[in-house]
């Protein structure tokens, strides 16, 4: 008597294998979507922080513009304008640098623990009252990516 092989067992194994594949790919897809969501949230938070600091700096630049305008209208010479502007800007959050050829005002804001925004304004003496009082020389986002050496991993039972 010949035993006949049943295909019922083979189809069950094939269905179980297909279900395992579907579950595995579903879990992988969920994990990928979850990590993409977390990354998107971090990027959105970083962008929001950056633009918030940009708004703060633009507000400060607007105040500086008003100060420079009042310095320009209250003085009659180029030298008096720069002296008055320097005394007004010394009270602001930033650093003023003057030399024989230019006057610059540096503003920096910390965005995150590793990112900072640096803005440098060159203070200029306008030819006319409607000209600009400053020129933006630098608007730079810097990221501190310095790596610290970590030699604390002990291999093969060392001290």
C-alpha positions in Angstrom: 0.0 0.0 0.0 1.3 3.3 -1.0 0.9 6.2 1.3 -0.3 9.3 -0.3 1.3 12.6 0.7 -1.2 15.2 1.8 -0.8 18.8 0.5 -2.7 20.0 3.5 0.5 20.3 5.6 2.4 22.1 2.9 -0.2 24.7 2.4 -0.4 25.3 6.2 3.4 25.8 6.4 3.2 28.2 3.4 0.4 30.3 5.1 2.3 30.4 8.4 5.5 31.5 6.6 3.5 34.2 4.7 1.9 35.5 7.9 5.3 35.7 9.6 6.7 37.7 6.7 3.7 40.0 6.8 4.1 40.6 10.5 7.8 41.1 10.3 7.5 43.7 7.5 4.6 45.4 9.4 6.8 45.7 12.5 9.7 47.0 10.4 7.4 49.5 8.6 6.0 50.7 12.0 9.5 51.1 13.5 10.7 53.1 10.4 7.6 55.3 10.5 8.1 55.9 14.2 11.7 56.9 13.9 10.8 59.2 10.9 8.2 60.8 13.1 10.7 61.4 15.9 13.2 62.9 13.5 10.6 65.2 12.0 9.7 66.4 15.5 13.3 67.2 16.2 13.8 69.0 12.9 10.6 71.0 13.5 11.8 71.9 17.0 15.2 73.0 15.7 13.7 75.0 12.9 11.3 76.7 15.3 14.1 77.6 17.6 16.2 79.0 14.7 13.4 81.1 13.4 12.5 82.3 16.9 16.1 83.5 17.3 16.0 85.1 13.9 12.9 87.1 15.0 14.7 88.2 18.2 17.7 89.3 16.2 15.6 91.1 13.6 13.8 93.0 16.5 17.2 94.0 17.9 18.4 95.1 14.5 15.2 97.3 14.2 16.0 98.9 17.6 19.6 99.4 16.4 18.3 101.0 13.2 16.2 103.5 15.3 19.2 104.3 17.5 21.4 104.9 14.5 18.7 107.1 13.0 18.4 109.2 16.1 22.2 109.4 16.3 22.3 110.6 12.6 19.6 113.2 13.1 21.1 114.5 16.4 24.7 115.0 15.1 26.2 117.1 12.4 29.4 115.3 11.5 30.6 111.8 10.7 32.8 111.6 13.7 30.1 112.7 16.1 27.7 110.2 14.5 30.1 107.3 15.1 30.8 108.4 18.7 27.1 108.8 19.5 26.3 105.4 17.8 29.1 103.7 19.8 27.8 105.1 23.1 24.3 104.0 22.3 25.3 100.5 21.1 27.5 99.9 24.1 24.3 99.4 26.2 23.0 96.7 23.8 23.5 92.9 23.9 26.4 92.4 21.6 30.0 93.5 21.1 31.0 96.7 19.3 34.3 96.8 17.5 35.8 100.1 16.1 38.9 100.7 14.1 40.1 103.4 11.7 38.2 101.9 8.7 35.0 100.4 10.1 32.7 100.0 13.0 31.0 96.6 13.5 28.5 95.3 16.0 28.3 91.5 16.6 25.2 89.8 17.9 25.2 86.1 18.9 22.3 83.9 20.1 22.4 80.4 21.4 19.8 78.2 19.6 20.6 74.8 21.0 23.4 73.5 23.1 25.4 72.9 19.8 24.1 75.6 17.5 24.5 79.4 17.6 23.5 82.2 15.3 26.0 85.0 14.7 25.2 88.3 13.0 27.6 91.1 12.2 26.4 94.5 11.3 28.7 97.1 9.8 27.7 100.6 10.9 27.9 103.0 8.1 27.4 106.8 7.7 24.6 107.4 5.2 24.9 110.0 2.5 21.2 110.9 2.9 18.7 110.5 5.7 16.9 107.8 3.7 19.9 105.6 3.2 20.7 102.6 5.4 22.6 103.0 8.6 24.1 99.5 8.6 25.0 96.6 6.4 24.7 93.0 7.4 28.1 91.5 6.8 27.5 88.1 8.3 24.4 86.0 9.2 25.8 82.6 10.1 24.5 79.5 11.8 27.4 77.6 13.4 27.2 74.0 14.7 29.7 72.7 17.2 30.5 69.2 16.0 33.6 68.7 18.1 34.0 65.1 19.1 35.5 64.2 22.5 37.9 61.2 22.6 36.4 58.4 24.5 39.0 55.8 25.5 37.0 54.3 28.4 36.2 51.1 26.6 38.3 48.2 28.1 38.7 45.2 25.9 39.8 41.7 26.9 39.6 42.1 30.7 42.0 45.0 31.0 42.0 47.7 33.7 
